[in-house]
Amino acid sequence: MRVLQKELWPYKVEVNHKVFINSVTEIELWLGKQFGTFKDRWTVVYQTEHTTYFYFRESKDAIIFSLRWT
């Protein structure tokens, strides 16, 4: 499993695979509108098994994302 550097991406939110598969495009479009481009304030590590991890630079972004998608 790939894990990002905690110094760069200190906040991680796990999204259930079923939620992610059904909403991948919707999630990424929402992230772009809310937090800007990929790898600016957020990034994602796609997993082949049960979960996908979204990483954030700021705690408030992780909290907003978590409330919306988990």
Contact map, one row per residue, 1 for C-alpha under 8 A:
1110000000000000000000000000000000000000000000100000000000000000000000
1111000000000000000000000000000000000000000010000000000000000000000000
1111100000000000000000000000000000000000000000000000000000000000000000
0111110110000000000000000000000000000000000000000000000000000000000000
0011111111000000000000000000000000000000000000000000000000000000000000
0001111111100000000000000000000000000000000000000000000000000000000000
0000111111000000000000000000000000000000000000000000000000000000000000
0001111111000000000000000000000000000000000000000000000010000000000000
0001111111110000000000000000000000000000000000000000001110000000000000
0000111111110000000000000000000000000000000000000000001111000000000000
0000010011111000000000000000000000000000000000000000001111100100000000
0000000011111100000000000000000000000000000000000000111100000100000000
0000000000111110000000000000000000000000000000000000111000000100010000
0000000000011111000000000000000000000000000000000011110000000000000001
0000000000001111101100000000000000000000000000000011110000000000000011
0000000000000111111100000000000000000000000000000111000000000000000001
0000000000000011111110000000000000000000000000001111000000000000000000
0000000000000001111111000000000000000000000000000100000000000000000000
0000000000000011111111100000000000000000000000000000000000000000000010
0000000000000011111111110010000000000000000000000001000000000000000000
0000000000000000111111110000000000000000000000000000000000000000000000
0000000000000000011111110000000000000000000000000000000000000000000000
0000000000000000001111111110000000000000000000000000000000000000000000
0000000000000000000111111111000000000000000000000000000000000000000000
0000000000000000000000111111100000000000000000000000000000000000000000
0000000000000000000000111111110000000000000000000000000000000000000000
0000000000000000000100111111111000000000000000000000000000000000000010
0000000000000000000000011111111100000000000000000000000000000000000000
0000000000000000000000001111111110000000000000000000000000000000000000
0000000000000000000000000111111111000000000000000000000000000000000000
0000000000000000000000000011111111111000010000000000000000000000000000
0000000000000000000000000001111111111100000000000000000000000000000000
0000000000000000000000000000111111110000000000000000000000000000000000
0000000000000000000000000000011111110000000000000000000000000000000000
0000000000000000000000000000001111111000110000000000000000001000000000
0000000000000000000000000000001111111101100000000000000000000000000000
0000000000000000000000000000001100111111110000000000000000000000000000
0000000000000000000000000000000100011111111000000000000000000000000000
0000000000000000000000000000000000001111111000000000000000000000000000
0000000000000000000000000000000000011111111000000000000000000000000000
0000000000000000000000000000000000111111111000000000000111000000000000
0000000000000000000000000000001000101111111100000000011110000000000000
0000000000000000000000000000000000000111111110000000011100000000000000
0000000000000000000000000000000000000000011111000001111000000000000000
0100000000000000000000000000000000000000001111100001111000000000000000
0000000000000000000000000000000000000000000111110011100000000000000000
1000000000000000000000000000000000000000000011111111100000000000000000
0000000000000000000000000000000000000000000001111110000000000000000000
0000000000000000100000000000000000000000000000111110000000000000000000
0000000000000001110000000000000000000000000000111111000000000000000000
0000000000000111100000000000000000000000000001111111100000000000000000
0000000000000111100100000000000000000000000111100111110000000000000000
0000000000011110000000000000000000000000000111100011111000000000000000
0000000000011110000000000000000000000000011110000001111100000000000000
0000000011111000000000000000000000000000011110000000111110000100000000
0000000011110000000000000000000000000000111000000000011111101100000000
0000000111100000000000000000000000000000110000000000001111101000000000
0000000001100000000000000000000000000000100000000000000111111100000000
0000000000100000000000000000000000000000000000000000000111111110000000
0000000000000000000000000000000000000000000000000000000001111111000000
0000000000000000000000000000000000100000000000000000000111111111100000
0000000000111000000000000000000000000000000000000000001101111111110000
0000000000000000000000000000000000000000000000000000000000111111111000
0000000000000000000000000000000000000000000000000000000000011111111100
0000000000000000000000000000000000000000000000000000000000001111111111
0000000000001000000000000000000000000000000000000000000000000111111111
0000000000000000000000000000000000000000000000000000000000000011111111
0000000000000000000000000000000000000000000000000000000000000001111111
0000000000000010001000000010000000000000000000000000000000000000111111
0000000000000111000000000000000000000000000000000000000000000000111111
